[in-house]
Amino acid sequence: MKIPTEPVGSIPRPVYLQEAIKSFAQGQIPEKELAAKTEQALKETIQQLEATCSPVISDGEQSKPSFVTYPIHGNKQLDSNGVVIPFADGHTRQLPKLTGGPFRYQNYASSYVEKAKSLTRLPVKQAVISTSAISLLYPQEGIADYSHDQFIQDLIHESEADIRQCLNAGAYNVQIDFTEARLALKLDPSRQLLQRFIDLNNQVLDRFTQAERKKIGVHSCPGGDHDSTHSADISYADLLPYLFQLRAGNFYLEYAAEKEKKSTLQAIREFSKNDQRIFLGVTNVLDPHVETPEEVCALIMEAAKVIPVDRLGTTDDCGFSPFADDVSTARETAFAKIKARVQGTLLAETKL
């Protein structure tokens, strides 16, 4: 039986692009030179993804400053002192906070779809940031003359536009990155924060038809940055009953790195709905070991004992470089893991 396989999204940027990004930030090169380096990296990334024989590809997020901040890049109404996200190894990421309204996206992900589709004949998948993640930009102290309620209404409108424009641009699938889901459980064990996140994202998903939602998915993992995570200590089994409340057609879940695989599969079987396809991560993006096709196949075969094969797909645990400055994984390793995922999935197809 055919098992679909898709990437999560990001690929490590080549060294020359990393250097160009730093040089541009320091005012050492013009924007035109950075754009040329980004264009070169994009073409090379798509060519190398095609070489893995992956039936669906992404643009590797070569143009994004990060998977979170692309919609607000260039917004002048931001203060750098926003929410801080701590990782297990001690490093942190900090979001900006909004200082004024009305809130509008500065960049829509459809521009990445259009560019990638001009460079390949393969189906192009596009990742977008979740509504709940962007909701964290609104400061606790509030904003004069711009209420939280008005911000949320503006945000829902912009989030819908981001997804809809990707679909209209010909994206094969649109994936909502919801990595803060597990973190919400860590920050608030009462689950009220997570439920608010679920409800907020559903307000966006409800603006799409059932047919459209079949092409919209949700990615969840414990975060992956500089080979560290922010919420891997939170059980997936605690999250999944809430996650599957999201009215999306596809779910992209970390699995290869999960320690409690049995309980994860049981929770998927119990709480997912029959019209939801489950893409299990079969490559651990934080481990430099490159999985063999046989190892990938073994993960799939075990999962197929619990999840109906006609609802099963494969993916990578997370993006390989969700932030532009993350150089913890070599590009060669990322492409080798993707190739192993594709080959391992094909091997499992022959056995199921």
C-alpha positions as CSV (number, residue, x, y, z in Angstrom):
1,M,0.0,0.0,0.0
2,K,1.2,3.5,-0.8
3,I,2.5,5.4,2.2
4,P,2.9,9.2,1.6
5,T,6.1,10.9,2.8
6,E,6.8,14.6,3.2
7,P,9.4,16.8,4.7
8,V,8.7,19.0,7.7
9,G,10.4,22.0,6.2
10,S,13.7,23.6,7.0
11,I,17.1,22.6,5.7
12,P,20.4,24.0,7.2
13,R,21.6,27.0,5.2
14,P,24.9,26.6,3.3
15,V,27.9,28.3,4.9
16,Y,28.1,31.1,2.3
17,L,24.4,32.0,3.1
18,Q,25.1,31.9,6.8
19,E,28.0,34.3,6.3
20,A,26.0,36.6,4.0
21,I,23.2,36.8,6.6
22,K,25.7,37.9,9.3
23,S,27.4,40.4,7.0
24,F,24.2,41.9,6.0
25,A,23.1,42.3,9.6
26,Q,26.3,44.1,10.3
27,G,25.9,46.4,7.3
28,Q,28.9,44.9,5.5
29,I,27.1,43.9,2.3
30,P,24.1,45.3,0.4
31,E,20.7,43.7,0.4
32,K,21.1,42.8,-3.3
33,E,24.1,40.6,-2.5
34,L,22.2,38.8,0.3
35,A,19.3,38.2,-2.2
36,A,21.7,36.7,-4.7
37,K,23.2,34.3,-2.1
38,T,19.7,33.3,-0.9
39,E,18.6,32.6,-4.5
40,Q,21.7,30.4,-5.0
41,A,21.0,28.5,-1.8
42,L,17.3,28.0,-2.8
43,K,18.2,26.6,-6.2
44,E,20.8,24.2,-4.7
45,T,18.5,23.1,-1.9
46,I,15.7,22.2,-4.3
47,Q,18.1,20.4,-6.6
48,Q,19.4,18.4,-3.6
49,L,15.9,17.6,-2.3
50,E,15.0,16.4,-5.8
51,A,18.0,14.1,-5.7
52,T,16.7,12.4,-2.6
53,C,13.7,11.2,-4.7
54,S,11.4,12.7,-2.1
55,P,8.0,12.9,-3.9
56,V,7.1,16.1,-2.1
57,I,9.6,18.9,-1.3
58,S,9.9,22.3,0.4
59,D,12.0,25.3,-0.2
60,G,14.1,24.4,2.8
61,E,13.1,27.8,4.3
62,Q,16.3,29.3,3.0
63,S,14.7,32.7,2.7
64,K,13.1,32.8,6.2
65,P,14.8,34.5,9.1
66,S,13.0,31.8,11.2
67,F,10.0,29.6,11.0
68,V,8.3,31.9,13.6
69,T,9.2,35.4,12.6
70,Y,8.8,35.5,8.8
71,P,5.4,37.2,8.9
72,I,6.7,40.1,11.1
73,H,10.1,40.6,9.5
74,G,10.3,44.3,8.8
75,N,7.5,45.3,11.1
76,K,8.4,48.7,12.7
77,Q,5.9,48.3,15.6
78,L,8.0,45.8,17.6
79,D,10.0,45.8,20.7
80,S,12.7,43.1,21.1
81,N,11.8,42.3,24.8
82,G,9.1,39.8,24.3
83,V,8.4,36.2,25.5
84,V,11.6,34.2,26.3
85,I,11.6,30.5,25.4
86,P,14.3,28.5,27.3
87,F,15.8,25.3,25.9
88,A,17.1,22.3,27.8
89,D,20.8,23.1,27.1
90,G,20.5,26.6,28.6
91,H,20.2,28.7,25.5
92,T,17.1,30.8,24.8
93,R,15.1,32.3,22.0
94,Q,13.2,35.5,22.5
95,L,10.2,36.7,20.6
96,P,9.5,40.4,20.1
97,K,6.4,42.1,21.4
98,L,4.0,44.3,19.5
99,T,3.9,48.0,20.4
100,G,1.0,49.2,18.2
101,G,-1.7,48.3,15.8
102,P,-3.4,47.4,13.6
103,F,-1.5,44.1,13.3
104,R,-0.7,43.0,9.7
105,Y,1.6,40.4,8.3
106,Q,4.6,41.9,6.5
107,N,5.3,38.8,4.5
108,Y,3.0,35.9,3.4
109,A,4.4,32.4,2.9
110,S,2.8,32.2,-0.6
111,S,5.8,34.1,-1.9
112,Y,8.0,31.1,-0.9
113,V,5.6,28.8,-2.7
114,E,5.6,30.8,-5.9
115,K,9.4,31.0,-6.0
116,A,9.9,27.3,-5.2
117,K,7.4,26.2,-7.8
118,S,9.3,28.2,-10.5
119,L,12.3,26.0,-9.8
120,T,10.8,22.5,-9.7
121,R,8.1,20.3,-11.2
122,L,7.6,18.4,-7.9
123,P,4.8,19.2,-5.5
124,V,5.8,21.9,-3.1
125,K,4.7,21.8,0.6
126,Q,4.7,25.1,2.6
127,A,5.0,25.6,6.3
128,V,3.3,28.5,8.1
129,I,3.5,29.6,11.7
130,S,0.5,28.9,14.0
131,T,-1.9,31.6,15.0
132,S,-1.2,30.7,18.7
133,A,2.5,31.4,18.3
134,I,2.0,34.8,16.8
135,S,-0.6,35.6,19.6
136,L,2.3,35.6,22.0
137,L,3.5,39.0,20.5
138,Y,0.7,40.9,22.3
139,P,2.2,42.2,25.6
140,Q,0.7,41.4,28.9
141,E,0.6,45.2,29.8
142,G,-1.6,45.8,26.7
143,I,-1.4,48.4,24.0
144,A,-3.1,51.8,24.2
145,D,-5.9,52.2,21.7
146,Y,-5.4,48.6,20.5
147,S,-7.2,46.0,22.5
148,H,-6.3,42.4,22.8
149,D,-9.6,41.4,21.3
150,Q,-9.0,43.6,18.2
151,F,-5.5,42.1,17.9
152,I,-6.9,38.6,17.9
153,Q,-9.4,39.4,15.2
154,D,-6.7,41.0,13.1
155,L,-4.5,38.0,13.7
156,I,-7.1,35.4,12.7
157,H,-7.7,37.3,9.5
158,E,-4.0,37.4,8.7
159,S,-3.5,33.8,9.6
160,E,-6.3,32.7,7.3
161,A,-4.9,34.9,4.5
162,D,-1.4,33.3,5.0
163,I,-2.8,29.8,4.5
164,R,-5.3,30.6,1.8
165,Q,-2.7,32.4,-0.3
166,C,-0.5,29.4,-0.1
167,L,-3.3,27.1,-1.3
168,N,-4.2,29.6,-4.1
169,A,-0.5,29.7,-5.1
170,G,-0.6,25.9,-5.7
171,A,0.9,24.5,-2.5
172,Y,0.6,20.7,-2.3
173,N,-0.1,20.9,1.4
174,V,0.1,23.7,4.0
175,Q,1.6,22.7,7.4
176,I,0.9,24.8,10.5
177,D,3.9,24.8,12.8
178,F,2.5,24.4,16.3
179,T,5.6,23.6,18.3
180,E,4.4,25.7,21.3
181,A,1.7,23.1,22.0
182,R,3.9,20.9,24.3
183,L,5.5,24.0,25.8
184,A,2.1,25.2,26.8
185,L,1.6,22.1,28.9
186,K,4.9,22.7,30.5
187,L,4.1,26.3,31.3
188,D,0.6,25.6,32.5
189,P,-0.1,22.0,33.7
190,S,-3.8,23.0,34.1
191,R,-4.0,22.7,30.3
192,Q,-6.0,26.0,30.1
193,L,-3.2,27.7,28.0
194,L,-3.1,24.7,25.6
195,Q,-6.9,24.7,25.3
196,R,-6.8,28.4,24.5
197,F,-4.2,27.7,21.8
198,I,-6.3,24.9,20.3
199,D,-9.4,27.1,20.3
200,L,-7.6,30.0,18.6
201,N,-6.1,27.8,15.9
202,N,-9.5,26.2,15.3
203,Q,-11.0,29.7,14.7
204,V,-8.7,29.9,11.7
205,L,-9.3,26.3,10.5
206,D,-13.0,26.8,10.6
207,R,-12.7,29.4,7.9
208,F,-11.8,26.6,5.4
209,T,-14.0,24.0,3.8
210,Q,-13.6,20.3,4.6
211,A,-12.0,19.8,1.2
212,E,-9.5,22.6,1.9
213,R,-8.7,21.2,5.4
214,K,-7.6,17.9,3.8
215,K,-4.6,19.9,2.4
216,I,-3.9,21.6,5.8
217,G,-1.9,19.9,8.5
218,V,-0.4,20.6,11.9
219,H,3.2,19.9,13.0
220,S,4.0,19.3,16.6
221,C,7.3,18.5,18.3
222,P,9.1,19.5,21.5
223,G,11.1,22.2,19.7
224,G,14.4,21.6,17.9
225,D,17.1,24.2,18.0
226,H,20.9,23.8,18.3
227,D,20.4,20.1,19.0
228,S,18.2,20.9,22.0
229,T,14.5,21.0,22.9
230,H,12.2,23.1,25.0
231,S,9.6,20.5,26.1
232,A,10.7,17.0,25.5
233,D,10.0,16.2,29.1
234,I,6.3,16.6,28.5
235,S,4.6,13.4,27.4
236,Y,3.2,13.3,23.9
237,A,0.4,11.1,25.4
238,D,-0.7,14.1,27.5
239,L,-0.7,16.4,24.5
240,L,-2.4,14.3,21.8
241,P,-5.9,14.2,23.3
242,Y,-5.9,18.0,22.8
243,L,-4.0,18.1,19.6
244,F,-6.5,16.0,17.7
245,Q,-9.2,18.5,18.6
246,L,-7.7,20.6,15.8
247,R,-9.9,20.4,12.7
248,A,-7.0,19.7,10.3
249,G,-6.6,16.9,7.9
250,N,-3.0,15.9,8.5
251,F,-0.8,15.7,11.6
252,Y,3.0,15.7,11.5
253,L,4.3,14.2,14.7
254,E,7.8,13.7,16.2
255,Y,8.2,9.9,16.7
256,A,11.8,8.7,16.0
257,A,13.2,10.6,19.0
258,E,10.2,9.8,21.3
259,K,11.2,7.5,24.2
260,E,7.6,6.4,24.9
261,K,6.7,5.2,21.5
262,K,4.1,2.6,22.6
263,S,2.0,5.2,24.6
264,T,2.3,7.7,21.7
265,L,0.9,5.2,19.2
266,Q,-1.9,4.2,21.6
267,A,-2.8,7.8,22.1
268,I,-2.9,8.4,18.3
269,R,-5.2,5.4,17.9
270,E,-7.5,6.5,20.7
271,F,-7.8,10.2,20.0
272,S,-7.2,10.8,16.3
273,K,-10.2,10.8,14.0
274,N,-10.7,8.6,11.0
275,D,-10.3,11.4,8.5
276,Q,-7.0,12.6,10.0
277,R,-3.8,11.2,8.4
278,I,-0.8,10.7,10.7
279,F,2.7,11.5,9.4
280,L,5.1,10.0,11.9
281,G,8.6,11.3,12.1
282,V,11.0,8.5,11.2
283,T,14.3,10.5,11.3
284,N,15.6,12.1,14.5
285,V,16.8,15.5,13.4
286,L,18.8,16.1,16.6
287,D,20.9,12.9,16.2
288,P,23.9,13.0,13.8
289,H,23.4,9.3,13.2
290,V,21.9,8.8,9.7
291,E,19.2,6.2,9.9
292,T,19.3,3.3,7.4
293,P,16.3,2.5,5.3
294,E,15.9,-0.7,7.3
295,E,15.7,1.3,10.6
296,V,13.1,3.6,9.1
297,C,11.2,0.6,7.8
298,A,11.2,-1.0,11.2
299,L,9.6,2.1,12.8
300,I,6.9,2.1,10.1
301,M,6.2,-1.6,10.5
302,E,5.8,-1.2,14.3
303,A,3.5,1.8,13.9
304,A,1.4,0.0,11.3
305,K,0.4,-2.6,13.9
306,V,-1.5,0.2,15.7
307,I,-2.3,2.9,13.1
308,P,-4.3,1.8,10.0
309,V,-1.9,1.9,7.0
310,D,-4.3,3.9,4.9
311,R,-4.0,6.7,7.4
312,L,-0.2,6.5,7.9
313,G,2.5,8.7,6.4
314,T,6.1,9.5,7.2
315,T,8.0,12.7,7.8
316,D,11.0,14.0,9.7
317,D,10.8,14.6,13.4
318,C,11.1,18.4,13.0
319,G,12.8,20.9,10.7
320,F,16.5,20.5,10.5
321,S,17.2,24.3,11.0
322,P,14.1,26.2,12.0
323,F,16.2,29.3,12.8
324,A,18.5,30.8,10.2
325,D,21.5,30.8,12.6
326,D,21.2,27.1,13.6
327,V,24.2,25.3,12.2
328,S,24.1,22.3,14.5
329,T,23.2,19.9,11.7
330,A,25.3,19.6,8.5
331,R,23.4,20.0,5.2
332,E,24.8,16.6,4.0
333,T,23.4,14.9,7.1
334,A,19.9,16.5,6.5
335,F,19.8,15.3,2.9
336,A,21.1,11.8,3.9
337,K,18.4,11.5,6.5
338,I,15.7,12.6,4.0
339,K,16.9,10.0,1.5
340,A,16.8,7.3,4.2
341,R,13.2,8.3,5.0
342,V,12.2,8.0,1.4
343,Q,13.9,4.7,0.9
344,G,12.7,3.3,4.2
345,T,9.1,4.3,3.4
346,L,9.4,2.5,0.0
347,L,10.8,-0.6,1.7
348,A,7.9,-0.6,4.2
349,E,5.4,-0.3,1.3
350,T,6.7,-3.6,-0.2
351,K,6.1,-5.4,3.2
352,L,2.7,-4.0,4.0
